[in-house]
Amino acid sequence: MFEVFDLPVSHKAQEILFPAQLVQAGYLHKFRVTVGDTDVFFEPDEEGSYRAVIDPEKIGTELSGELLADIAAAIEKVLR
């Protein structure tokens, strides 16, 4: 199992650290990022960007689309 690390995310002019973990299953990988009490999985899409995979009922004030996009951008930045 891979270690949990702090993922620095720039969101609304401040930097927030979210606990994250690389999860591998065979040839596939995704990142599990914990936001509050919710685990959000980010997986690569067909274009090589990362998309959030989450239960639609969980998206709200804590998990806005803007925050999820900022987390995906932070993952892409770490991988460069």
Residue pairs with C-beta under 8 A, 6 or more apart in sequence:
1 21
2 21
2 22
2 23
2 24
3 21
4 19
4 20
4 21
5 19
5 20
5 21
6 17
6 18
6 19
6 20
7 17
7 18
7 19
7 20
7 31
7 33
7 71
7 74
7 75
7 78
8 15
8 16
8 17
8 74
9 15
9 16
9 17
9 18
9 67
9 70
9 71
9 74
10 70
10 74
11 66
11 67
11 70
18 33
18 34
18 35
18 71
19 33
19 34
20 31
20 32
20 33
20 34
20 75
21 31
21 32
22 29
22 30
22 31
23 29
23 30
23 31
23 32
23 41
28 43
29 43
29 44
30 41
30 42
30 43
30 44
30 53
31 41
31 42
31 43
31 50
31 75
32 39
32 40
32 41
33 39
33 40
33 41
33 42
33 71
33 75
34 40
35 62
35 63
35 67
35 71
36 62
36 63
38 54
38 58
38 62
38 63
40 52
40 53
40 54
40 63
40 68
40 71
41 52
41 53
41 54
42 50
42 51
42 52
42 53
42 71
42 72
42 75
43 50
43 51
43 53
44 50
44 51
45 51
49 72
49 76
50 72
50 75
50 76
51 72
52 68
52 71
52 72
54 63
54 68
59 65
59 68
